[in-house]
Amino acid sequence: MLRMLDVYLHHDFVGHLVQDEGGQMLFSYAERWLENPCAQALSHSLPLRVEQFTQKECTGFFGGLLPEEDVRERIAKKLGISANNDFSMLERIGGECAGAITFMPEGQDLPARDDTYRELSQKDLADLLETLPRRPLLAGEEGVRLSLAGAQDKLAVKVSGDVISVPLNGAPSTHILKPDNPHYPGLVFNELFCINLARAAGLNAAKSEIRTAGGKDFLLVERYDRKDGRRLHQEDFCQALGIPTQKKYQEEGGPSLKQCFDLLRETSTLPVIDLRRLLDAVIFNYLIGNNDAHGKNFSLLCHDDGTIRFAPLYDVICTAGYEGLSNKMAMKIGGEYNSDLVGLQHFERLADETGNNKQLVKERVGELAAVLEEKLANMADKTPAAKPLSGIIQKRCKLNHPGR
């Protein structure tokens, strides 16, 4: 049986997402959208065209809006659908997605703006932190249609001062709530420490804070794709390159750093600035021991004025702080996967591969290492739970300090 969803960008109907009789997911832009002089593509990987996009062409973008791995499996069981069926998943939870995309049943208009939220008391928050692993994204709860990519338990919420609320009926969220992970204790402090270190070093990174409910810590990350109650469109690098989430790691077919730099050159409104920001992000992730910096952890953000820029950093974690996690990086630096073996010669090769100036890249590694060393002591004092990370990062920075 043919099934269809109407796809909206902001409040504009832009096309149809279809699941055909054979189970293939297909996408086509609406004729009136293609005729609109202000029309924009949903993705760099889905340029405006009359021809329908095949499943292979559109899975990277649409599937990239959905949660991953165990979270996805648990949602599927809760909703009684197949975990491998992107279409069914988007049909059920594709209301408040990353960026400015909304999915509606065929022929059903996007509801008029009527933002509705369910305020959470401290007890509600404590209960939510307890039950979120059993009900990821609150899937199946009446009025809740939220989707967030990633393999970590999280929830899109609205934060107004001390009040935290759950968006209902497609209302926009402002933050992403992440509970601590029992398998990796202190993960929320790890992420807060790393993101604050990035900000202290002058990098453009998402604002974050730790709060507590019922004795449980959780992280609140301000959404850069939400501004004054409006959605800003965005897509991660895997989506922009049409690469399915299951292949987000370079060794499995995911983006290389060369592809990431090439993508920014092709899409950014201010490529000179954004290429420097991407370089800083690569160096920063290396220095802090974040070996899980894959293609879905970098994004393009479309601003209100139509400019496309490299999005602020997010999901930055010192994975080297956990025993048992691989030191193999998600993307090679200068031909090397092993983070412990990377040296300045690999950054020189990276410069060659990505069209950057060798001397500039080498100098920037040393500069950022020196800046992070300077900031680390005060940062560790302000976040005692993350103090062990400081020693790990300090050691990595010393190895890359100017003059070594």
N, C-alpha and C positions, 0 to 999 in steps of 0.2 A: 504493500500500500504506500502510495506517495504521501509524504508528510512535508509540511512547509512551516517555516518561521519567518516572520517579517523582521528585518534588521533595521534598527534605527541608529543613527549617529547624532548625538545630542537629541534634538526633537524632530529630526528629518528622517523620513522613510527613505532608505537608500537601496534596498534590495531584498532578495529572497534567499534564505538558506534552506536547502531541500535535502531530504533523504529519499532516494528513489526506491523502487521496488526491490532492487538488489542490495539495499542497505548502504549504498554509496552516498556520501555527503557532498553536495554540490552548491556552488554559490553563483548568483548572477546579479549584477547591478540593475536597478529599475530604470526603465527608459527615461522617465521624467527626471531622475537624478543625473543621468548622463547628459541630459539636455540643459541642466542647471549650470549657468556660468560660474557659480560659486562652489560647484561640486568638488569634493576632495575624496581621495581614495581612502579606504579603511586601513590599508597597509601598504608599505613599500612593495610587499610581495603580491599585492592584489591591485595592480594599476587599473585605472578606469578603462573599461573596454566593454564592447557589446557581447562578446563571446562568454559563454559560461565557464567558470573555473571548475576543474576536476577535483576529485577528492585529494589527490596528491598535491595539487596547487593550493588548496585552501585549508588543509588540516593544520599546517604550521601556525596560521594565525588564529583560527577559531578554536582549535584544540588547545592552543597556548593560553587561552583565557581560563582554563579549568584547573582545578587542583590535581595533584599528582599522587602516585604511589598508594600507600596505605590509606591516606586521607580520602582519596578518590574511591577506593574499595569500600570504605565504611559508609560514605555517602550513598553509593550505589545500593548497598544492602538496606540502608534506611529508606530509600525511595523505591526500592523494588525494581531497579533497572539494571542494565548491564554496565559494568564499569568501563567497558571498552567502547561504549556508544556515545561519542561526543555530542551527537544531535540530541539525544534524549537528555543528556546531562545539561546542555544549554537550555533546553526547553523547560527544565525544572528549576534551575538555579541561575539562569542568565538574565537577571533583572538589574542588579547593581554589580557591574563587572569593572575590571581595570579599564581605564580610559573612559570613553564616552559612548560605549556600545550598549544597547539594550535589545533583547530578543523578546518578541511578542508572538502569540498565536496568530496564524494567518488571518488577515482581515480585521483583527482587533486593534483599534487605535491605541496609540500610546496614551496612557491616562494623563489628564490635565495635571499640572503641577499642584500637588496637594501633599506636601511633605509630612509624613506621619512617623513618629518614633515611639518606641517603648522604653521609658526611662528605667534604668536599673538601680535598685538600692544596693547598699553594701552587701546585704545578704544575697540579693539576686546575682551580684557579681561573683561572690564566693561560690554560689551554686553553679553558675555558668562555667567558672574555671574547673569545677569538679566534673561537670557533665560534657564539656566541649569535646574531649576525646571520644565520647560515645555518640555525640551528635555533632560532627564537624560542620562548621558554617551554619549551625542550627537548621540544617536541611530538613525540610518537611514541616517545619513550624509555620503556622498560618501567617501569611503576609510576608514571609521572609524568602527572598530570592537573591542570594548573595553568592558571588563566585570570586575566588582569589586563587591565583596560581601558586604552586609550591607544594612541598611535601610536609610542611610543618603545620600543626594546628594553629589556626588564627581566626579572627573574625573582624569584619568591617563594622565600625561603630561610629557614632557621632559623639564628639567630646565638646562640651561647653562648660568651661570652668571645671568644677568638681563633678559635674554630672555627665555620666556616660549612658548612651541610649543605643538601642538596636534600630536600624532603619527598617521601615516597613513599606511594602507596596512600591518599591523602586526608589524611595527617597535616597538622596546622596549621603554618603558617609564622609567623615573628615579624617579618621584615623584607622590604623590597623592594630588590633589588640592581639598580642602574642603571649600566651601563658608560658611559664618556664617548662622545660622539657625534662621529664624524669630520667630519661636515658642519658642526658647531657646536663647535669646539674649546673646551675648558674649561667645557662645559655643566654638568658635575657640580660644579665649583667655584662656578659662577654660582648653581646651586640651593642649595648649602650656604650660601653667603654670604647669600642672600636669606632663607632659612628661619631662619638664626641671627640675622639682623637683626630679623626679626619677633619671635623669642623675646626678644631683648635689649630690644625696645620694649614688652614685656609682652603680646604677642599669643599666643594659644594656637595653637601650631604643632608639627608632627611633629618628633621628635628625629632628627637625621641626622648622619652622619660619613663621611669619606673614608677609604678604604683602598686599598692597591696590591697587585697581583699581577703578576709577570712584567713589571714596568715600566709596567703599565697601571693607571690610576686608575679607581676605581668608587665610587659613592655607595651607602650603606646607609641606608635610611629605615625607622625603626621603625614598625610597623603599629599604628595606633590602634584597629583593629578586631580585634586579638588581645590577650588579657590572661591571663597566667598559663596559657598553653596552651589557653585557651578562645576560641572565636569570638564576636565581638559582631556583631550584624546592623547593616548600614548600607546606604544607597543614596545615590547622588549626586542632585543637583537635577534633572537631566534624567530620570533614572529615576522620581523621585518625581512628576514632572509628566507622565510618560508620553510624553516627547519622544525620538524615536530619536536615536542617537548622530550620525547623518549630518546632523542639524539642530541641533547643539549651539551654533552661533553665532547670535546674535539675528537678524542680517540674513537668515539662512536658515531662520528659523522657530524658533530656539532661545529659551531663557528670557530675559526682560528682567530688569533689577534690580527692577522693581516686582513681577514674578512671584516672584522670589526672596524678597523681604521678605514678601510675602503668604503664601508657603509656610511660612516660619518662624512667622508669627503663627498659622497654622492647626495646625501640627504640634508645635512645641516645648513641652516641659513648663515651661520657664522663658523665655518669649518676651522679656521685658524685657531679660534678660541677653544672650540669643542675638541679638536684633536689634541690640544695640550691637556685638556681636562681628562680625556680618556687615558693619555699617557700617565698622568698623575695617578689615576685610579689603578692602573696596572701596577705601577711601582708601589703604591700604597698597599695594595692587596698582597704583593710579594713581601714587603717589609713586615707586615703584621702577621704573616703566616696564614693568610686566608687562601687555602688551596682549593676552595669550592667556588671560585669566582668564574662561573660559566656564562654562557650567552644570555640566559634569562635574568641575569643580575645586572645587565646594562640595558638602558631603554632610551627611546626617542620620545620627546614630549612636544606636542603641538600646542603652542600658546594661543591666546585669544586673537592676537593679531596675525595669525597664520604662520608665524615663524616656527621652524622645527629645530629643537636644540637637544643636546645631550642632557639627559635627565640627571637629577641629583643622585648621589650614591645611596644605595640601600642594601640590606642583607649582607653587611660586612661583618665577618666573624673571624676570630683567631682560631681556626680549626687545629692549629698546631698545639693548642692548649689542652687537647683531649687525647689521651693515650688510646692507641688502637685505630685512630683515623689516619688515612693514607696521607703521605707527604707528596703524593702525585697531584699535580695541578690540573685543573679542568681545561686549561689552555696552555700550550707550550710557550715558553719564553726563549726565543733564539734557538729552537730545536730541542730544548730540554724540558721534560715533564717534572723531574724531581726537584722540588723546591729547595732542598738542601744542597743541591749541586749547582744552582744558578749563580753565576758571577757576572762581573761587568762585561766579560766577553760575550755572554749570551744577550745582554742588552744591546751590545753593538750589532749583533746579528739581527736582533729584533728591529733595530733602527733601519737596517738594510731592507728587511722584509716588508716593513710598513711605510717606507718612504719618509722616515724621520732623519734628522741630522744626528750623526753618531755622537759628536761632541756634546750636543745639547742633551741627548738622552743620558749619557754618562754623568754629566754634571747634575742633571735633575735627580738621578738616583742618589747621589751624594748629598744634594741639598735637602731632599725630603728626609733622608736618614738622619741628618743633623737636626732638622726641625722636630722630628718625632722624638729624638733623644731629649731635646730640650723640654718638650711638653709632657713627657711621660711621668716624671716624678710627681708633679702637682696633680696630674690626672689620677694616678694610682691612689693618692691620699684622699681624693674626693670620692673614689669608688673602691672602698676596701675589699669588697667581694671579688673584684677583678684584679687585685694586686699581683697575684701570681702571673697574670698575662704580661704585666709590665716587664718582668725579667726576661720572658721569652722574646718579646718585641725588642727590648733593649739590646739583647745579644745579636739579633738579626740586623739591627741598625748599625751596631759597631762594626760589623763585617763589611758594611757598605759606606762607611763614613769617608769623607774626602781624605785623600792621602793614603788610603789603604789599597 
